[in-house]
Amino acid sequence: MMNGDHSWGMGWGFPFFGPVFWILIVIGIVYFVRWLVSGKEDGVQESLLDILKRRYARGEIDRDTFERMKKEIEP
């Protein structure tokens, strides 16, 4: 009875789940590599002064706040 048709070996699902498993592995590797590369594309991170200038340009902060914060972040 152990060697009958009820074993857990290569049953009807293996031809479907085997390739799906490997496709998911490849997709995972591709996304992992893209994630690694995306953080290092330009190699330059935006500085605090750049963020501050952008906020001032958008009108999120006024001139006095801009000048005060600029003095705080400059060495």
N, CA, C and O atoms as a Tinker XYZ file with bonds, in Angstrom:
   300  protein
     1  N      0.806000   -1.185000    0.000000    73     2
     2  CA     0.000000    0.000000    0.000000    64     1     3
     3  C      0.861000    1.265000    0.000000    63     2     4     5
     4  O      0.410000    2.294000   -0.504000    81     3
     5  N      2.059000    1.232000    0.535000    73     3     6
     6  CA     2.911000    2.394000    0.584000    64     5     7
     7  C      3.401000    2.827000   -0.793000    63     6     8     9
     8  O      3.646000    4.016000   -0.995000    81     7
     9  N      3.548000    1.948000   -1.712000    73     7    10
    10  CA     4.045000    2.284000   -3.034000    64     9    11
    11  C      2.918000    2.493000   -4.034000    63    10    12    13
    12  O      3.147000    2.474000   -5.244000    81    11
    13  N      1.726000    2.688000   -3.545000    73    11    14
    14  CA     0.575000    2.870000   -4.414000    64    13    15
    15  C      0.512000    4.280000   -4.997000    63    14    16    17
    16  O      1.504000    5.008000   -4.990000    81    15
    17  N     -0.618000    4.642000   -5.481000    73    15    18
    18  CA    -0.814000    5.957000   -6.104000    64    17    19
    19  C     -0.995000    7.085000   -5.103000    63    18    20    21
    20  O     -1.216000    8.226000   -5.509000    81    19
    21  N     -0.910000    6.808000   -3.825000    73    19    22
    22  CA    -1.173000    7.813000   -2.807000    64    21    23
    23  C      0.112000    8.370000   -2.183000    63    22    24    25
    24  O      0.062000    8.897000   -1.072000    81    23
    25  N      1.214000    8.272000   -2.837000    73    23    26
    26  CA     2.467000    8.770000   -2.277000    64    25    27
    27  C      2.563000   10.287000   -2.468000    63    26    28    29
    28  O      1.845000   10.871000   -3.279000    81    27
    29  N      3.452000   10.900000   -1.715000    73    27    30
    30  CA     3.646000   12.350000   -1.773000    64    29    31
    31  C      4.753000   12.743000   -2.736000    63    30    32    33
    32  O      5.212000   13.885000   -2.698000    81    31
    33  N      5.183000   11.868000   -3.566000    73    31    34
    34  CA     6.268000   12.151000   -4.505000    64    33    35
    35  C      5.840000   13.124000   -5.597000    63    34    36    37
    36  O      5.128000   14.089000   -5.323000    81    35
    37  N      6.257000   12.884000   -6.794000    73    35    38
    38  CA     5.924000   13.749000   -7.917000    64    37    39
    39  C      4.498000   13.469000   -8.360000    63    38    40    41
    40  O      4.260000   12.656000   -9.252000    81    39
    41  N      3.569000   14.140000   -7.739000    73    39    42
    42  CA     2.163000   13.943000   -8.054000    64    41    43
    43  C      1.723000   14.866000   -9.178000    63    42    44    45
    44  O      2.548000   15.368000   -9.941000    81    43
    45  N      0.445000   15.080000   -9.273000    73    43    46
    46  CA    -0.119000   15.886000  -10.360000    64    45    47
    47  C      0.270000   17.357000  -10.253000    63    46    48    49
    48  O      0.255000   18.064000  -11.260000    81    47
    49  N      0.615000   17.833000   -9.067000    73    47    50
    50  CA     0.931000   19.253000   -8.886000    64    49    51
    51  C      2.356000   19.634000   -9.221000    63    50    52    53
    52  O      2.638000   20.807000   -9.463000    81    51
    53  N      3.255000   18.676000   -9.241000    73    51    54
    54  CA     4.661000   19.015000   -9.464000    64    53    55
    55  C      4.918000   19.695000  -10.804000    63    54    56    57
    56  O      5.668000   20.671000  -10.840000    81    55
    57  N      4.343000   19.236000  -11.892000    73    55    58
    58  CA     4.613000   19.928000  -13.160000    64    57    59
    59  C      4.172000   21.392000  -13.143000    63    58    60    61
    60  O      4.707000   22.199000  -13.902000    81    59
    61  N      3.222000   21.742000  -12.304000    73    59    62
    62  CA     2.764000   23.123000  -12.221000    64    61    63
    63  C      3.538000   23.914000  -11.166000    63    62    64    65
    64  O      4.010000   25.015000  -11.451000    81    63
    65  N      3.674000   23.382000   -9.974000    73    63    66
    66  CA     4.288000   24.112000   -8.872000    64    65    67
    67  C      5.805000   24.208000   -8.985000    63    66    68    69
    68  O      6.393000   25.160000   -8.472000    81    67
    69  N      6.444000   23.265000   -9.632000    73    67    70
    70  CA     7.896000   23.341000   -9.809000    64    69    71
    71  C      8.313000   24.571000  -10.600000    63    70    72    73
    72  O      9.129000   25.356000  -10.115000    81    71
    73  N      7.777000   24.764000  -11.809000    73    71    74
    74  CA     8.126000   25.967000  -12.574000    64    73    75
    75  C      7.676000   27.257000  -11.897000    63    74    76    77
    76  O      8.377000   28.267000  -11.970000    81    75
    77  N      6.524000   27.240000  -11.245000    73    75    78
    78  CA     6.052000   28.439000  -10.541000    64    77    79
    79  C      7.029000   28.810000   -9.434000    63    78    80    81
    80  O      7.329000   29.987000   -9.233000    81    79
    81  N      7.522000   27.813000   -8.722000    73    79    82
    82  CA     8.506000   28.059000   -7.663000    64    81    83
    83  C      9.747000   28.758000   -8.228000    63    82    84    85
    84  O     10.200000   29.754000   -7.662000    81    83
    85  N     10.294000   28.260000   -9.318000    73    83    86
    86  CA    11.501000   28.849000   -9.884000    64    85    87
    87  C     11.246000   30.225000  -10.490000    63    86    88    89
    88  O     12.119000   31.092000  -10.444000    81    87
    89  N     10.071000   30.432000  -11.052000    73    87    90
    90  CA     9.728000   31.759000  -11.573000    64    89    91
    91  C      9.663000   32.767000  -10.430000    63    90    92    93
    92  O     10.150000   33.889000  -10.565000    81    91
    93  N      9.069000   32.374000   -9.312000    73    91    94
    94  CA     9.016000   33.269000   -8.151000    64    93    95
    95  C     10.407000   33.564000   -7.599000    63    94    96    97
    96  O     10.678000   34.685000   -7.169000    81    95
    97  N     11.280000   32.578000   -7.608000    73    95    98
    98  CA    12.656000   32.794000   -7.157000    64    97    99
    99  C     13.354000   33.812000   -8.055000    63    98   100   101
   100  O     14.008000   34.729000   -7.557000    81    99
   101  N     13.224000   33.661000   -9.363000    73    99   102
   102  CA    13.866000   34.587000  -10.308000    64   101   103
   103  C     13.296000   35.994000  -10.150000    63   102   104   105
   104  O     14.052000   36.965000  -10.158000    81   103
   105  N     11.983000   36.122000  -10.008000    73   103   106
   106  CA    11.370000   37.434000   -9.813000    64   105   107
   107  C     11.876000   38.070000   -8.521000    63   106   108   109
   108  O     12.155000   39.269000   -8.483000    81   107
   109  N     11.994000   37.278000   -7.475000    73   107   110
   110  CA    12.519000   37.788000   -6.217000    64   109   111
   111  C     13.947000   38.293000   -6.346000    63   110   112   113
   112  O     14.289000   39.336000   -5.788000    81   111
   113  N     14.773000   37.572000   -7.068000    73   111   114
   114  CA    16.165000   37.994000   -7.277000    64   113   115
   115  C     16.206000   39.292000   -8.077000    63   114   116   117
   116  O     16.983000   40.193000   -7.758000    81   115
   117  N     15.373000   39.393000   -9.116000    73   115   118
   118  CA    15.344000   40.613000   -9.939000    64   117   119
   119  C     14.947000   41.817000   -9.089000    63   118   120   121
   120  O     15.583000   42.868000   -9.169000    81   119
   121  N     13.898000   41.671000   -8.276000    73   119   122
   122  CA    13.479000   42.785000   -7.424000    64   121   123
   123  C     14.542000   43.128000   -6.379000    63   122   124   125
   124  O     14.736000   44.302000   -6.064000    81   123
   125  N     15.215000   42.147000   -5.852000    73   123   126
   126  CA    16.276000   42.411000   -4.881000    64   125   127
   127  C     17.418000   43.189000   -5.510000    63   126   128   129
   128  O     17.922000   44.138000   -4.910000    81   127
   129  N     17.834000   42.805000   -6.706000    73   127   130
   130  CA    18.915000   43.515000   -7.398000    64   129   131
   131  C     18.476000   44.934000   -7.741000    63   130   132   133
   132  O     19.255000   45.874000   -7.581000    81   131
   133  N     17.241000   45.103000   -8.210000    73   131   134
   134  CA    16.752000   46.448000   -8.523000    64   133   135
   135  C     16.717000   47.315000   -7.273000    63   134   136   137
   136  O     17.015000   48.508000   -7.343000    81   135
   137  N     16.360000   46.737000   -6.132000    73   135   138
   138  CA    16.323000   47.474000   -4.877000    64   137   139
   139  C     17.735000   47.920000   -4.479000    63   138   140   141
   140  O     17.928000   49.048000   -4.026000    81   139
   141  N     18.714000   47.035000   -4.650000    73   139   142
   142  CA    20.094000   47.382000   -4.323000    64   141   143
   143  C     20.621000   48.491000   -5.216000    63   142   144   145
   144  O     21.277000   49.418000   -4.743000    81   143
   145  N     20.333000   48.395000   -6.508000    73   143   146
   146  CA    20.851000   49.360000   -7.474000    64   145   147
   147  C     20.142000   50.706000   -7.346000    63   146   148   149
   148  O     20.777000   51.746000   -7.525000    81   147
   149  N     18.858000   50.714000   -7.044000    73   147   150
   150  CA    18.104000   51.966000   -6.998000    64   149   151
   151  C     18.623000   52.909000   -5.916000    63   150   152   153
   152  O     18.547000   54.127000   -6.082000    81   151
   153  N     19.136000   52.389000   -4.837000    73   151   154
   154  CA    19.659000   53.236000   -3.778000    64   153   155
   155  C     21.011000   53.831000   -4.101000    63   154   156   157
   156  O     21.446000   54.770000   -3.435000    81   155
   157  N     21.685000   53.304000   -5.112000    73   155   158
   158  CA    23.040000   53.749000   -5.419000    64   157   159
   159  C     23.170000   54.277000   -6.843000    63   158   160   161
   160  O     24.282000   54.365000   -7.363000    81   159
   161  N     22.063000   54.629000   -7.481000    73   159   162
   162  CA    22.131000   55.088000   -8.863000    64   161   163
   163  C     22.958000   56.355000   -9.012000    63   162   164   165
   164  O     23.935000   56.386000   -9.761000    81   163
   165  N     22.559000   57.397000   -8.296000    73   163   166
   166  CA    23.267000   58.656000   -8.469000    64   165   167
   167  C     24.425000   58.796000   -7.496000    63   166   168   169
   168  O     25.328000   59.595000   -7.743000    81   167
   169  N     24.434000   58.063000   -6.419000    73   167   170
   170  CA    25.532000   58.082000   -5.482000    64   169   171
   171  C     25.559000   59.316000   -4.603000    63   170   172   173
   172  O     26.409000   59.422000   -3.719000    81   171
   173  N     24.636000   60.264000   -4.827000    73   171   174
   174  CA    24.615000   61.497000   -4.057000    64   173   175
   175  C     23.261000   61.607000   -3.372000    63   174   176   177
   176  O     22.216000   61.556000   -4.020000    81   175
   177  N     23.294000   61.757000   -2.074000    73   175   178
   178  CA    22.049000   61.945000   -1.349000    64   177   179
   179  C     21.762000   63.434000   -1.243000    63   178   180   181
   180  O     22.675000   64.260000   -1.257000    81   179
   181  N     20.510000   63.754000   -1.140000    73   179   182
   182  CA    20.101000   65.147000   -1.033000    64   181   183
   183  C     20.531000   65.697000    0.323000    63   182   184   185
   184  O     20.303000   65.064000    1.354000    81   183
   185  N     21.146000   66.860000    0.322000    73   183   186
   186  CA    21.619000   67.443000    1.569000    64   185   187
   187  C     20.475000   68.137000    2.299000    63   186   188   189
   188  O     19.421000   68.399000    1.720000    81   187
   189  N     20.695000   68.427000    3.561000    73   187   190
   190  CA    19.689000   69.128000    4.346000    64   189   191
   191  C     19.415000   70.511000    3.783000    63   190   192   193
   192  O     18.277000   70.981000    3.805000    81   191
   193  N     20.455000   71.162000    3.278000    73   191   194
   194  CA    20.276000   72.488000    2.697000    64   193   195
   195  C     19.419000   72.417000    1.435000    63   194   196   197
   196  O     18.592000   73.298000    1.199000    81   195
   197  N     19.606000   71.395000    0.637000    73   195   198
   198  CA    18.780000   71.223000   -0.564000    64   197   199
   199  C     17.311000   71.026000   -0.197000    63   198   200   201
   200  O     16.422000   71.587000   -0.838000    81   199
   201  N     17.068000   70.235000    0.827000    73   199   202
   202  CA    15.692000   70.016000    1.281000    64   201   203
   203  C     15.099000   71.319000    1.784000    63   202   204   205
   204  O     13.945000   71.638000    1.495000    81   203
   205  N     15.883000   72.065000    2.532000    73   203   206
   206  CA    15.430000   73.341000    3.070000    64   205   207
   207  C     15.115000   74.327000    1.941000    63   206   208   209
   208  O     14.099000   75.021000    1.987000    81   207
   209  N     15.980000   74.388000    0.938000    73   207   210
   210  CA    15.737000   75.280000   -0.209000    64   209   211
   211  C     14.470000   74.884000   -0.951000    63   210   212   213
   212  O     13.698000   75.746000   -1.371000    81   211
   213  N     14.255000   73.600000   -1.110000    73   211   214
   214  CA    13.058000   73.133000   -1.806000    64   213   215
   215  C     11.795000   73.495000   -1.023000    63   214   216   217
   216  O     10.796000   73.908000   -1.611000    81   215
   217  N     11.839000   73.341000    0.285000    73   215   218
   218  CA    10.674000   73.700000    1.108000    64   217   219
   219  C     10.403000   75.195000    1.043000    63   218   220   221
   220  O      9.243000   75.607000    1.010000    81   219
   221  N     11.445000   76.013000    1.025000    73   219   222
   222  CA    11.282000   77.462000    0.916000    64   221   223
   223  C     10.703000   77.832000   -0.452000    63   222   224   225
   224  O      9.836000   78.700000   -0.552000    81   223
   225  N     11.184000   77.175000   -1.489000    73   223   226
   226  CA    10.697000   77.451000   -2.836000    64   225   227
   227  C      9.218000   77.075000   -2.989000    63   226   228   229
   228  O      8.490000   77.732000   -3.733000    81   227
   229  N      8.777000   76.043000   -2.304000    73   227   230
   230  CA     7.375000   75.631000   -2.369000    64   229   231
   231  C      6.470000   76.491000   -1.493000    63   230   232   233
   232  O      5.245000   76.409000   -1.587000    81   231
   233  N      7.069000   77.304000   -0.654000    73   231   234
   234  CA     6.275000   78.151000    0.225000    64   233   235
   235  C      5.869000   77.472000    1.518000    63   234   236   237
   236  O      4.983000   77.957000    2.222000    81   235
   237  N      6.501000   76.363000    1.838000    73   235   238
   238  CA     6.163000   75.659000    3.077000    64   237   239
   239  C      6.681000   76.400000    4.302000    63   238   240   241
   240  O      6.104000   76.301000    5.384000    81   239
   241  N      7.771000   77.141000    4.130000    73   239   242
   242  CA     8.340000   77.918000    5.234000    64   241   243
   243  C      8.593000   79.342000    4.746000    63   242   244   245
   244  O      8.771000   79.580000    3.552000    81   243
   245  N      8.604000   80.294000    5.701000    73   243   246
   246  CA     8.866000   81.684000    5.324000    64   245   247
   247  C     10.367000   81.981000    5.372000    63   246   248   249
   248  O     11.166000   81.127000    5.758000    81   247
   249  N     10.735000   83.191000    4.977000    73   247   250
   250  CA    12.159000   83.554000    4.879000    64   249   251
   251  C     12.854000   83.495000    6.239000    63   250   252   253
   252  O     13.977000   83.003000    6.342000    81   251
   253  N     12.186000   83.996000    7.283000    73   251   254
   254  CA    12.806000   83.983000    8.617000    64   253   255
   255  C     13.095000   82.552000    9.075000    63   254   256   257
   256  O     14.164000   82.267000    9.614000    81   255
   257  N     12.143000   81.672000    8.858000    73   255   258
   258  CA    12.331000   80.271000    9.227000    64   257   259
   259  C     13.450000   79.655000    8.401000    63   258   260   261
   260  O     14.271000   78.899000    8.920000    81   259
   261  N     13.476000   79.983000    7.108000    73   259   262
   262  CA    14.532000   79.472000    6.232000    64   261   263
   263  C     15.903000   79.890000    6.741000    63   262   264   265
   264  O     16.805000   79.061000    6.859000    81   263
   265  N     16.064000   81.182000    7.044000    73   263   266
   266  CA    17.361000   81.689000    7.506000    64   265   267
   267  C     17.759000   81.073000    8.845000    63   266   268   269
   268  O     18.923000   80.730000    9.049000    81   267
   269  N     16.795000   80.931000    9.761000    73   267   270
   270  CA    17.090000   80.346000   11.073000    64   269   271
   271  C     17.522000   78.891000   10.933000    63   270   272   273
   272  O     18.504000   78.467000   11.541000    81   271
   273  N     16.787000   78.133000   10.131000    73   271   274
   274  CA    17.116000   76.724000    9.955000    64   273   275
   275  C     18.434000   76.563000    9.186000    63   274   276   277
   276  O     19.195000   75.632000    9.449000    81   275
   277  N     18.695000   77.447000    8.260000    73   275   278
   278  CA    19.952000   77.388000    7.498000    64   277   279
   279  C     21.146000   77.580000    8.424000    63   278   280   281
   280  O     22.161000   76.899000    8.279000    81   279
   281  N     21.028000   78.512000    9.381000    73   279   282
   282  CA    22.111000   78.732000   10.336000    64   281   283
   283  C     22.319000   77.530000   11.242000    63   282   284   285
   284  O     23.442000   77.244000   11.658000    81   283
   285  N     21.232000   76.827000   11.548000    73   283   286
   286  CA    21.321000   75.656000   12.414000    64   285   287
   287  C     22.010000   74.478000   11.747000    63   286   288   289
   288  O     22.688000   73.698000   12.417000    81   287
   289  N     21.847000   74.336000   10.433000    73   287   290
   290  CA    22.435000   73.170000    9.773000    64   289   291
   291  C     23.816000   73.425000    9.215000    63   290   292   293
   292  O     24.546000   72.479000    8.920000    81   291
   293  N     24.192000   74.692000    9.061000    73   291   294
   294  CA    25.537000   74.973000    8.535000    64   293   295
   295  C     26.570000   74.821000    9.635000    63   294   296   297
   296  O     26.324000   75.189000   10.784000    81   295
   297  N     27.726000   74.277000    9.282000    73   295   298
   298  CA    28.776000   74.082000   10.299000    64   297   299
   299  C     29.442000   75.374000   10.728000    63   298   300
   300  O     30.338000   75.356000   11.573000    81   299
